[in-house]
Amino acid sequence: MNWDFTDPFVIDLCVNAEDIDGLGHANNAVYVSWLERCAWRHSQFLGLDLAEYRRLDRAMAVLRHEIDYLASAYEGQQLQMATWIIESDHRLKMTRHFQLVRPEDGVTLLRARTTFVCIELSTGKPKRMPAEFVEGYGAAVLSADALL
């Protein structure tokens, strides 16, 4: 696969009938749900699941999505969504890059950047990342060389 960066975290997706809108292709809101699914599975892979979020009273919440919809997906197609953590200040914010590819022809359907902010679950207010976030997410941040 022609990924934007090396060593992606990848999930497999299938475009289901309920993903299709009146224009006959996957609705843009569905793409956003796929971004969330991919980010969440990567967090779980890094050992930061919902139980850990609750234990720490912290979560990474979406602050901003930037999405480029490059091509359409259609019912029955198999897709792959990749993510990388490309920036982190190790205090409040981190940024993920996403790429959605249709493996059958290698076409990239979407590229996105999502900025997350660490919040305290009990108040919903921004709060410094605990050591577990700095270690878990920090270990996954791409090096500057990988971003070139």
Residue, then its C-alpha position, 0 to 999 in steps of 0.5 A: m500500500n502506498w501510505d503517506f508515512t511509514d508504519p501506519f496503524v491500519i483498520d479494515l472497513c467495509v462500506n455497508a448499505e446504511d453508509i450510503d446516502g442519497l447520492g449513492h456513495a458513502n456519506n461524509a458523516v460516515y467517513v468521520s465515524w471511521l476516523e473516530r473508530c480508527a483513532w479509538r482502536h489505535s488508542q486501545f492498541l497503545g493501552l489507553d482504553l476506556a477503562e484507563y481513561r476513566r481510571l485516570d479521569r482523562a480523555m483525548a477529545v476532538l478539537r478540530h477535524e480537517i478533512d479532504y474528501l478525494a474520492s467516493a466509496y461505494e457499497g460493498q467496497q473494502l477499505q483501509m484506514a491508517t493513522w499516525i500521531i504526527e505531533s504532540d506537545h506532551r501537555l494538552k494537544m496531539t495531532r493525528h494524520f489519517q489516510l483512507v485507501r481502497p486497496e483494490d486500486g490503491v486510490t486514496l479516498l480521504r486524508a485528514r488531520t485531527t487535533f485532540v485536546c486532553i480533558e478531565l472527564s469529570t469536568g470536561k475542561p482541558k487538563r494536562m496529560p497524565a504520565e500514562f498519556v505522555e508515555g503511551y501516545g508519546a511513544a507513537v509520535l512519528s519522528a521528524d525524519a518520518l514526516l519528511 
